[in-house]
Amino acid sequence: MTESWNVAQSIVGTSPGRPATDFYPTPPEVTEALLRVEKFSEWILEPACGEGAISNVLKLHGHSVISSDLYSYAWDYGQYGIDFLETAGVAGVARDDFAIVTNPPFNLVYEFIEKAVSLRPQKVAFLAKLSLLEGQKRSRLLESTPLKNVWVFRKRIQMTRNGESPRGGGMIAFAWFVWEDGYAGRPMIGWI
């Protein structure tokens, strides 16, 4: 196989070349696009903060952000060593006073959705592959949660592995998936 094929497989999660930390930083314009279509409470939890790409944009828009990650990267952004899947909630913040906004590890997206929705924040927004809509297990999960909006990117996002310099254009369709506590209708699809 060629090097470009190996890189492509590691991005979509089908090869052993995929980083163990599943670190794919979110370009700032991706979070900016979310903030143009969704409003969030002051307090936001970012449980897979990596280098702080999403957190920094949220802070620029006046949000108070609690940033954490399981892994300690060289830049030590936020609190590290915190496994979101094992947390009991957000200390010191009432349920209706916070939201969760993150680009979760793609290999744990199902578990992250279950955990985030179980905490019952005001809103949850996850950047995920559009293919999250596919599959029997995932569709049952999405149908049983208060998924309100799916914001599909008109232009493919260029995700970079481990923050490496980008090469070429985006290969995968992404969307922001937004859950709202108490929402009982069908999910709506929009484009950003």
Secondary structure by P-SEA (a helix, b strand, c coil): ccaaaaaaaaaaccccccccccbbbbcaaaaaaaaaccccccbbbbcccccaaaaaaaaaaccccbbbbccccccccccccccccccccccccccccccccccccccaaaaaaaaaaaacccbbbbbccccccccaaaaaaaaaccccbbbbbccccccccccccccccccbbbbbbbbbcccccccccccc
